[in-house]
Amino acid sequence: MRSNHGSAGGTGGAAALPVPSGWTGRQMSVAFIAAMIFLTLLVLGMAVGVLFAVRSGDAGEVTVYHALAFYHAHPDLRPELGTPAALDRIAAGRAAVPR
């Protein structure tokens, strides 16, 4: 007598899951993956810089707001995020947004 336990549909293995037709054979380009990695590192660098500024005791919510608004308004300076230059800029108050 045969048991039906352990087999999926009599194939002897796990049943294959259906794949939506729009995803079959689709691959991401190297440029896209590199851009996503760069953006991820940029965001992480920004978060680390802001966290260090907040933890220094010298900053509060207003400083965090000004730092985020400053780097949003100055995309050319974003590569410095996560470096001592960004921490110095934030701590010295040079990352303030004009009112």
C-alpha positions as CSV (number, residue, x, y, z in Angstrom):
1,M,0.0,0.0,0.0
2,R,1.4,3.4,-1.0
3,S,1.2,6.4,1.3
4,N,0.4,9.9,0.0
5,H,2.5,11.6,2.6
6,G,5.6,13.5,1.6
7,S,4.9,13.9,-2.1
8,A,3.2,16.8,-3.9
9,G,1.0,15.6,-6.6
10,G,2.8,12.4,-7.1
11,T,6.0,14.1,-8.5
12,G,8.2,13.0,-5.6
13,G,9.2,16.6,-4.7
14,A,7.8,19.9,-3.8
15,A,5.2,21.5,-6.1
16,A,6.6,24.3,-8.3
17,L,5.1,27.7,-7.5
18,P,3.6,29.6,-10.4
19,V,5.7,32.6,-11.6
20,P,3.8,35.7,-12.9
21,S,4.4,36.0,-16.6
22,G,5.7,39.6,-16.3
23,W,8.6,38.5,-14.1
24,T,10.0,35.6,-16.1
25,G,13.5,36.3,-17.4
26,R,13.6,39.8,-16.1
27,Q,17.1,40.9,-14.8
28,M,18.2,44.2,-13.3
29,S,21.0,46.0,-15.0
30,V,24.4,46.5,-13.3
31,A,23.9,50.3,-13.5
32,F,20.5,50.1,-11.7
33,I,22.0,47.9,-8.9
34,A,24.9,50.3,-8.5
35,A,22.6,53.2,-8.3
36,M,20.5,51.5,-5.7
37,I,23.6,50.7,-3.6
38,F,24.8,54.3,-3.9
39,L,21.5,55.6,-2.8
40,T,21.4,53.2,0.1
41,L,24.9,54.2,1.3
42,L,24.0,57.9,0.9
43,V,20.9,57.5,3.1
44,L,22.8,55.5,5.7
45,G,25.6,58.1,5.7
46,M,23.1,60.8,6.2
47,A,21.4,59.0,9.1
48,V,24.7,58.3,10.8
49,G,25.7,61.9,10.5
50,V,22.5,63.2,11.9
51,L,22.6,60.6,14.7
52,F,26.1,61.7,15.7
53,A,25.0,65.3,15.7
54,V,22.0,64.5,17.9
55,R,24.0,62.4,20.3
56,S,26.6,65.1,20.8
57,G,24.1,66.8,23.1
58,D,24.6,70.0,21.0
59,A,21.6,69.3,18.8
60,G,17.9,68.8,19.1
61,E,15.0,68.4,16.7
62,V,15.6,71.8,15.2
63,T,19.2,70.9,14.3
64,V,18.1,67.6,12.7
65,Y,15.5,69.5,10.7
66,H,18.1,72.0,9.5
67,A,20.6,69.3,8.6
68,L,18.1,67.4,6.6
69,A,16.8,70.5,4.9
70,F,20.3,71.8,4.2
71,Y,21.5,68.6,2.5
72,H,18.2,68.3,0.6
73,A,18.8,71.8,-0.8
74,H,22.5,71.2,-1.5
75,P,22.7,67.8,-3.3
76,D,26.3,68.6,-4.4
77,L,27.4,68.4,-0.7
78,R,25.7,65.1,0.0
79,P,28.8,63.0,-0.6
80,E,30.3,64.5,2.6
81,L,27.6,62.9,4.7
82,G,29.0,60.4,7.2
83,T,32.3,62.1,7.2
84,P,33.9,64.4,9.8
85,A,33.3,67.3,7.4
86,A,29.5,66.8,7.7
87,L,29.7,66.5,11.5
88,D,31.7,69.7,11.7
89,R,29.3,71.5,9.5
90,I,26.3,70.4,11.5
91,A,28.0,71.0,14.9
92,A,29.1,74.5,13.9
93,G,25.6,75.4,12.7
94,R,26.7,75.9,9.1
95,A,24.0,73.4,8.0
96,A,21.2,75.8,8.9
97,V,18.4,76.7,6.5
98,P,17.8,80.5,6.1
99,R,14.5,81.6,7.5
